[in-house]
Amino acid sequence: MDPIVEALVERLQLKPHPEGGYYRELHRSAQYVQPMDGRPVRTALTTIYFLLPAGVVSRWHRVASDEVWHHMDGAPLELLVIDPGFKQVERTTIGPLRDGSSPEVVVPPHYWQAARSTGAYSVACCVVGPGFDFADFDLLRDRPEDEQQLRANQPELAVYI
């Protein structure tokens, strides 16, 4: 592992994330909300640090809530977002304003998302509301029918599975 990345993982107390990269929860709201989509009560808001080293991708995944990615440090991050039917892909570079990038991107609920660093590493802060719960999290690789649909409609994006 790159020494800078190793130092960040240690300093920020990050652990491996199932989608790839490293993370640590920073905040879990003490407030609760009742999602209107039939899910049980959830924390109102959660935030995490999320680090992607070079060569590691955030694999295709989705959550049942809005997720906002904020660039924090390192190289810009390329975020890919695709609708639930795997028809339309949006690629956004999240990075410093000074570089002409957008510093944040909102991913709607149930949209598939994947990401990669454009340099040695990228650190983002991800905010989810209603708050993140692993019960609301899907990896594309665990959903064979959806994986097959992505491979059929967007074969070049299979590298993120």
C-alpha positions in Angstrom: 0.0 0.0 0.0 1.2 3.5 -0.8 2.7 5.0 2.4 0.5 8.1 2.2 -2.6 6.0 1.9 -1.4 3.7 4.7 -0.9 6.8 6.9 -4.4 8.1 6.1 -6.0 4.8 6.9 -4.3 4.8 10.2 -4.8 8.5 11.1 -8.5 8.4 10.1 -9.0 5.0 11.7 -10.5 3.5 8.5 -11.5 -0.1 7.9 -12.2 -2.0 4.7 -15.6 -1.4 3.1 -17.5 -4.3 1.4 -17.7 -2.2 -1.8 -14.0 -1.6 -1.9 -11.9 1.1 -0.4 -11.8 2.1 3.3 -14.3 3.9 5.6 -15.3 5.1 9.0 -18.6 6.3 10.2 -18.3 9.9 11.5 -21.8 10.7 12.6 -25.1 8.9 13.2 -27.9 11.3 14.0 -29.7 10.9 17.3 -32.9 11.8 15.5 -35.0 9.2 13.8 -37.3 9.3 10.7 -39.9 7.0 9.2 -39.1 6.5 5.5 -42.2 6.7 3.4 -41.1 3.7 1.3 -42.0 1.0 3.8 -38.6 0.6 5.4 -38.5 0.6 9.2 -37.5 3.7 11.2 -34.0 4.9 10.3 -31.5 7.4 11.8 -32.2 10.7 10.1 -28.6 11.2 8.8 -25.2 9.4 8.7 -21.8 10.5 7.4 -18.6 8.6 6.7 -15.1 9.1 5.4 -14.5 7.0 2.4 -11.0 6.5 0.9 -10.2 5.0 -2.5 -6.5 4.2 -3.3 -5.3 4.1 -6.8 -6.3 0.9 -8.6 -9.2 0.1 -6.1 -12.7 0.8 -7.2 -15.9 1.3 -5.3 -17.9 -1.5 -6.9 -21.4 -1.1 -8.2 -23.7 -0.7 -5.3 -26.9 1.1 -4.3 -28.6 2.4 -1.2 -32.2 3.0 -0.5 -31.6 6.7 0.5 -30.2 9.8 -1.0 -26.4 9.8 -0.9 -24.2 12.9 -1.2 -20.6 12.5 -2.1 -18.3 15.4 -1.0 -14.6 15.5 -2.2 -12.3 16.0 0.8 -8.7 15.3 -0.1 -6.5 13.8 -2.7 -7.1 13.4 -6.4 -10.5 14.1 -8.0 -12.8 11.1 -7.9 -14.8 9.8 -10.9 -18.3 8.8 -9.8 -20.5 6.8 -12.1 -24.2 6.7 -11.5 -26.7 4.6 -13.5 -30.4 4.4 -13.3 -32.1 1.2 -12.0 -32.8 0.0 -15.5 -29.1 0.3 -16.5 -29.9 2.6 -19.5 -28.4 6.0 -18.7 -24.9 6.4 -17.2 -23.7 9.7 -15.7 -20.0 10.3 -15.1 -19.0 13.1 -12.8 -15.6 14.2 -11.6 -15.8 15.2 -7.9 -12.9 17.4 -6.8 -11.7 20.8 -5.8 -13.5 23.9 -7.2 -10.2 25.3 -8.3 -9.8 22.4 -10.7 -13.1 23.1 -12.3 -14.7 20.0 -10.7 -17.9 19.7 -8.8 -17.2 19.3 -5.1 -20.3 17.2 -4.5 -22.7 14.9 -6.3 -26.1 13.6 -5.1 -27.0 10.0 -6.0 -30.8 9.3 -5.8 -32.1 6.4 -3.9 -31.8 3.0 -5.7 -29.5 4.3 -8.4 -26.4 2.2 -8.9 -23.1 3.9 -8.2 -19.4 3.1 -8.6 -16.3 5.2 -8.3 -12.5 5.4 -8.7 -9.7 7.7 -7.8 -8.1 9.6 -10.7 -4.8 9.7 -8.8 -2.9 8.1 -6.0 -5.9 8.3 -3.7 -9.2 10.2 -3.1 -11.0 10.9 0.2 -14.7 11.7 0.2 -17.3 12.3 2.8 -20.5 10.5 2.1 -23.8 11.7 3.7 -26.8 9.5 3.6 -30.4 10.5 4.6 -32.4 8.8 5.9 -29.3 7.4 7.5 -27.3 4.5 6.1 -28.1 0.9 7.2 -26.5 -2.2 5.7 -30.1 -3.6 5.3 -30.6 -0.9 2.7 -27.3 -1.7 0.8 -26.9 -3.9 -2.3 -23.8 -4.9 -4.2 -24.5 -5.6 -7.9 -22.4 -8.7 -7.8 -24.9 -10.2 -5.3 -27.8 -9.7 -7.7 -27.2 -12.0 -10.7 -30.2 -10.7 -12.7 -29.1 -7.1 -12.3 -25.5 -7.9 -13.0 -26.6 -9.6 -16.2 -28.6 -6.6 -17.2 -25.6 -4.2 -16.7 -23.4 -6.5 -18.7 -25.9 -6.6 -21.5 -26.7 -2.8 -21.6 -23.3 -1.3 -20.5 -20.6 -4.0 -21.0 -17.7 -1.6 -20.6 -18.8 -0.9 -17.0 -18.5 -4.5 -15.9 -15.0 -3.7 -14.6 -16.7 -2.1 -11.6 -18.5 -5.3 -10.6 
